Amino acid sequence: MKQYQNWLAQYLICRRDNDHAMAAELAESICAFWKSRDDKAEHSKWQKIYQDHRQKTTWQARLKARE
């Protein structure tokens, strides 16, 4: 549980700083944590959060490519 709390704290900082790539990595780790605990509700929630950040990372990369 201590590892989860560490990931969550880091995730919140990344989200605040709009670092979607790192937030996606942390959300993926949190997602795996809940999957290993067989908590389907939390796993599903974090899977969506992970996908949202991955999408934003892709979107940001496309914007940079246009510059």
N, C-alpha and C positions, 0 to 999 in steps of 0.2 A: 504494500500500500504506500510505503514511503516513496518508492520509485514513481508511482502514479502521481503523487502530490508534486514531486519534482518536475515531471513532464508537464503537468497542468500549469504550474507556475511559469515555466519557460514558454509554454504555449500562449498564455495570456500576455506575456511581454512581446512575443512575436506578433501577435494579433494587433496589439496596441501600436506597434511600429510598422504595421503593414508589410511585414516580411512573410509573404504568403508561402514561399518555398519552405522555409523553416517551420512555419506553422503546420504545413501539410505533413512534413516528416514527423513532427511531434504528435499530430492527430492520428497518424498511422500507427505510431507506437502505442498511444492510448487505446486505439481501436483493438489492437492485438492483445493488450492487457485485459480488456473486458471480454474478448473472445475466449481467452485462456481461462477466465473465471466463469464462463458459460452464462454471462449476463447479456441476453439477447437485446434488451431494450437499450442499454448503454452502448453495446457494440454497434447497433444500428444507428444510434445518434452520432457516434464518432465517425462511422463510415461516411455519413452524409457530410459532416464537417470536413473530413479529409477530402472528399470529392469537390466540395465547394472551394477549398483552398487550391487544389490542383488546377481547377478551372481558372481561378484568378491568376495563378502563376502562368498558365498558358496565355491568357489574355494579355498580361503584362509583357510577356516575351514578344507577342505579336506587335504590340505598340512600339516596343524598342526597335524592332526590325524595320518598322516604317520610318523611323527617324533618320 
